[in-house]
């Protein structure tokens, strides 16, 4: 039964790719879906890119084990700050400014908003290099769940998923991704609700009241809705990083470039928030029950000493075979959409931002799209290699990727779409401020000097980037009036 669900899912994905191929005529179609995506497609594309195997396997398992039921606040924070507030603050401003400046990628945005080709180059380089760990973390999550559920080797699973991702993405680009995201989103919603129901009602848990009682018996802090003081700062850093980190991630912002109109944005805000609440809370609450399935002589023992194995092995124990197949497809759905988004925006940095932007500006649209497809395949291959040979946990890999990319981009991007007095010097300060924080941490880590966790450092990088941009902008020369008028679509400059 599990295999049947999986085969049907793969068949649908390939079918969508073949169907979408005829709708892709140029780079704009391949990368942005013609900028004509409606509310449901855009909202589900955003939500399914947000939640992947990284959340269901790495974060839900590891953080649920660490924080207990209070880990559910991370899912709530993701819904409120990562979806609702992000759409409210960023969607329309992003759509309008990217239209006004005629940009398709985040590096292009930095170039045209701040009149800096060097900023575009640095942004493209950072994206291509440091989104690889994030993609690798998604592959690792998929590898663990398939290895546990189907007995297929970790490396074989990752290779198969890499080939499948490349296949349907190369055929249909963003159109195929958006259609698959909608289908996958429905699977995720249904699967998440069923997962919570069956895990909570398992004998090891004993219902909702039993869950709180049994977790509190293991550790009083685990059964608390509000985390105890020893865990509070760490939990808050996770909520901040996973909620506000998406504000500076290119693969998330990309969804706002492609949304059709203001009406779609208003509806998409509501849809994506509800989607995120159901998925996020379901994932983290289920993960928080992991300890109850691995108790030996009254003590919870982490399976294989690996936090990334908590959820896969828990689900294998808690779910009937048919439902396990649904959940595997759920996690696969969440992951494939995230992978497609990451691969698409990463390949654009080389094809659009570097090759067409620097090496050969007169490159035709068809050749640009062909090159983008080549780099899609290359990025998938690099991510596969890192997933196989990188021994760090999923939480670490994702925190590293989000910390560097969002730590550098968050301030220059958000201030750039909202504040007309944001200057090139201020944007560079945001870039460097966030980069120095993460870079300094990595150096200390190599020297064996670890003072705080990677997620907390990632939050500090985002905060530093956001603070330095306005402070330095006030000291520098203002951006020229004509550019500001064009960017904000206004005839006059308001103070």
N, C-alpha and C positions, 0 to 999 in steps of 0.2 A: 504493500500500500504506500509506504514511504517513497519507494522508487517511482511509483505511478504519478504521485503528486509532482515529484521532481521533473519527470520527463514531460509532463503536460506544461509545467512552468517554462522549461527551456524551449519547448516547441512554440509557445506563445511569444516568447521574447524574439526568437528567430523570425517568426512570422511577421511581427511588428516591424522588425528591421527591414525585411524584404518589402513590406507594404510602404514604408516610409521612404524608401530609396527614390521612388519616382517623384516625391515631393521636394527633393533637394536638388536645386538647380544651380545654386551659387554659394559662396562663402557665407553670405548673410543667412541663407536658409539652413546651412549645415551647422552654423555656430549659434544663431539666435532664433531659429524657427521663423524667420521673416519678421521678427518683432510683433507677432500677431497671436500670442498665446493668451487664452482666456483665463478667468478666475480659477476654475477648478484645476485646470492643467498647471497653472503657475503655482497655486497653493500646494498641490500635491508634489510638484517637482521640488519645491522648497522643503517641504516636510520630509520627503523620502531621502533627499540629499543630506538633511540634518541628522537623521537617525539611521544607523547602519549596524553591522555586526560589532563595530567598535562600542556602541552604546549597549546593545543587547548582551554581548558576551563580555567584553573587557570592563566597561564601566559599571554596568549593572551588577556583574559578579564581584569584581574587586571592591567597588565602593559600597555595594550592599553588604558585603562581608565586614567591611571596616566600620560603617556608620549604622547599620541596621535600618529600621523603617524610616529614619529621618533622611535617608538617601532619596526618598521620594520627593523631597523639596527640590532636588536638582531638576527632576522632570517638570515640576510646577514652574520653577524659574525659567526653564527653557521655553515653556509655553508663553509665559507673560513677557519676559524680557527678550528672549531669543526669537520669538515669533511676533506676538502682538505689537510690542513696542518697536521692534525692528521694522516691521511693515509700516507702522505709523510714521516713524521718523525717516526712513530711508527710501521706501519704494517709489513714491511719486517724485521726490527730489532726484533720485537716481535716474529714473526713466526720462524725466524732462531734460536733465543736464546732458545725459549721454546722447539724446536726440539733438540737442542744441549744438553740441561740440562734435557730433558725428563720430562717436567712439564706440568700439565693440568690446574692448578688453580693459581691465583695470590699469595695466601699464600705459595704454593709450590715454586713459583718463588722466593719469598723472602727468603725462607729457603735455597734453593740450590745456589742462586746467592750470598747470604751473609753468608752462613754456620751457620744459626741460627734457631734452632727449636723454640725458644721462639718468634722470629719475626713471624714465621709461625702461632703460636698459637694466638698471639695478632691480627694479620691480619684477621684470620678466625673469631675470636670473634667480631671484629669491623664490619666485613661484615655482619654477621648473625644478629647482633643487629640493626645496623644503616641503613641497606637497607630496613628494615621494614617500617620506615616512608615514604620512597620514594614509596614503593608499595602501602601503605595506601593512599598516595596522588593521585595515579592513580585511585584507586577504588573510591575515593571521586569525581574525575572528571567524571567518568562513572555514578556514582549515580546521580549527578546533571543533566546531559544531558538526562538520561532516565526518571527521575522524571518529568522533564519539558515537554519532548516530548510525553511520553506514559502514564503519570499519575501513574506510578508504584512507590511504596514507595521506598525511598532511601535505606533502609536496605535490602529490597527484591532484588533490582537490584544488590547490592554489593555481596550478598550471591550467586545469580545466576551466576555472572561473576567469582566468586571465584571457584565455582564447575566446570564451563566450562573450566577454565584455568587448573585446576588440572587434569581434565579428559584427554584432548588431550595431555598435556605435559607428563603425566605418561605413556601414550600409546607409543608415538613416540619420546620423548626427543628432542634433538637438530635437528634431521632430520625433525620431524613434525613442529618444530618452524620455521626452515629455509624455508620450502615449504609454510607454511602459511604466513610467512613474505613477500614472493614474491607476493603471491596473494593479501595480504593486502596492500602492497606497491602500486600496480596498482590502487586499489580502492582509496587509499589516494591521489594519483596524480590527478586522474579524479575528485574526490570529492572536492579537494581543489580549483581547477580552477573554477568549477561550483559555489562553495560557494562564491568566490570573485565576480564573475560576477553578481549573483543575489543580493547579499548584496549591492554592489556598485550601482546597477541600481534600488534599492528600492526608493520609493518616499521620504523616510526619509533622504536619503543620496543625491540623485540627481546627480549621476555620479561622476567621479573623481574630477572634478573642484568643484562640489557642496560639496564634502566631505571636501576639504581643506578650502573652504569658511565658511561652517557652523561650523566646529571645531574651526576655528580662531575666529569666533564670540562668541563662548562660552568662549574661553581662547586662547589668541594669541599664546601661546606656543604649544597648541595641534595641530595646523595646520602647524607647522614648520617641514621641512624635517630634519633639524639639531636642536636638542633639545635646549631650552634656557638654560642659565647658571644655573638657579635654579634646573634644573633636570639633568644636564649633568653628574655629578659625579655618581649619582645613576644609570643612564642609562648605563654608561660605566662599572660599576661594574656588572650589569646584563649581558652585552655582554661578559665580561671576564669570569664570573662564568659559564654561560651556554655553552660557547665555549671551554674553557680550562679545565673546570671541568670534561668533559668526558675523558680527557687524563688519569685520575687516577681512573676511575670507572671500576670495574671488569667486569660488564656485557657488557661494550663496548669493552674493551681490549680482552675479550673472543672471539670476532669475528675474530681477527687477528690470534689467535691460530689455528682456524679451516680452514683458507683459503688455497686453494690447492697449488698454486705456485706463482712465481714472476709475471708471465703474468697476472694471476687473480688479483693480487694486483694492477698492473698498470691500468687495466680496471676498477677495483672496485673503485679506487680513483676518476675517472671521474664520474662514475655512481652515487656514493654516494653524491658527491658534487652537481650535478644537482638536485638530489632528494631532498637534504636538502634545496637548494635555493628555489625550488618551494613550498615545504611544509612550511618551516620556514617563508618566506615572506608572503605567503598567510594567515597563521594563525595570525601573529602579525598585519598585515595590516587590516584584517577583525576585529580583536579585538579592534583596535584603533577607529573603527567607532561605537563602542557600545554606547557611550554617545548620539549619534544622535537619538537613538530609545527610550530614556527614558527622554525626555524633558517635564518638567512641569512648566508652566508659565515662559518660557524662560530660565529655569535652568535645567541642567542635574542632575537627582536624581538616585543614584545607586539602582537598584532593590533589595528589601528586605535587603538593607544595607550590601549586601554580594557580593564581587567582583567575586566570583566563579559562581554567577548566571547571570552575564552580557551576556556571549556568549550563554548559553542555551536559555535564554528568547529572545535574539536578533534574533537568528536563527528561533525560533518559529514564530516570527513576520515577518521575511523577506523572508522566503522560502515557496514555495508551498509544500503540503503534501508529494508528491512523492519524491521531492528533499531532503526534511528534512530526509526522510528515508535513502537516500544515505549518507547524512552527518552524521547521527547517526552511520551508518555502518562504515564510515570513521573513526570516533572517536573511535569506538569500535575496529577497525582494528589496529589503532595506539596504543591503550592501551593494547590489548591482547598480542601483540608482545613484548612490554616492560615488561609486567607482566611475560611472559614466561621466558624472559632473566634473570630478577631479581630472580625469583624462582629457576631457574636452577643453577645459580652461588652461590646463598645463600645455597641451599641444599648441594652443593658440599663441602662447608666449613666444615660441620659436618661429612659427610660420608667419603670423601677422605682425607681432611686435619686433622680432629680430630680423628675419630674412626679408620680409617686405618693407619693414620699417628702416632697416639700415643697409643690408647687403644689396638688395635689388628692388628699389622702390617701384619700378615699372612692371613688376611681376603681374601676370594676368590673374584674374580671379580664379579661373579653373586650375591653374598651376598652384596657386596659393592653397586651394582646397585639397589638392593632391598631396602637397607637402604636409599639410595639417594632418592628413590621414596617416602619413608615414610616421609622424611624431606621436600620434595617438598610440600606434603599435609600439614604438620605442619606449614611451612612458610606461605602458603596461608591462613591458619586459623588465624595465628597471625596478618597478615596484615589486614584481614577482621575485626578483633576485634578492631584494632587501628583505622581503617577508621570510624567505627561506633561510637567509644567513644572519639576520638580526635577532639577537637573543633577548632584547629588552621586552618588557610587557607592553600590551596594547595601550594601557593608560599612559605610559611614558612616551611612546612613539607619537600618539595623538597630541599630548601636551606639548611636546617638542615642536611639532609642526604648527599647531595653532599659536604657540607662543611666539615663534619667529615671524610667521606670516602676518597674523593679526596684530602682533606686537609692533610691527613696523608700519603696517598699512592703516590701522584703525584711526589714529589721529588725523593724518593727512587726508584720508578719504572723507570721514564724517564732517570735519571742519570745512573741507573743500566744497561740499554740496550745500552747506548751511550758512557759512559766514563769508561774505564778500571780501573781507579784509585779510583772509588767509593768504599768506605770501609763499613764494617758492622757498625762501629761507626757513620759514616756519615749518613747511612740509618736510624739508630736509632734516630739520631738528627732530621731528617726529620719527622719521625713518631711522635716524642714527640713535636716538634715545632708546627706542624699543630694541633695536638690534644690539646695542652695547649691553643692555641688561641681560639678554639671553646669551650673547657671546661670552660675557664675563662669567656667567654661571657655568657654561660648558667648559671653560678653561679651569675653573675651580673644581669642577667634577672630575676632570682628567687628573688633576693634582691630588685627588682624594679628599678635597675639602668640600663637604656637603653640609650646608647650614639649614636649608629649607628644601621642600619638595618642588619638583618641576612645575606642577600646577600653580603654586603660589608665585613662583618666578614669572610664569606666563602672565598672570594677572598684573604683576608689577610692571612688566614690559608694556602692557596695554595702557595702564594708567599713566606711565611716564610719557608714552607717545601722545596721549590725549592732552596732557598738561603742557608739554613743551611746544606744541604747535601754536596755540594762541599766544603764549608768552613771548616766543621768539618772533611771531608775526607782528606784534606790536612794535618791535624794535627795527624791523626791516622795511624796505621800500615796498609800497603797495603795488599790487598787480595792475597792469594797465587797464584803463577804463573800458576800452573797446572789447577786450577779452571778457571782462566781468559782465558787460551788457549782453554779449553773445551767450556766455555760459548760463546766466540766470534768465535769459529771454526777456530782458527788460530794456526799456528805452532810456531810463535814467538810473543813476546810482543813488541808493538810499544810504544814509549814514546809520 
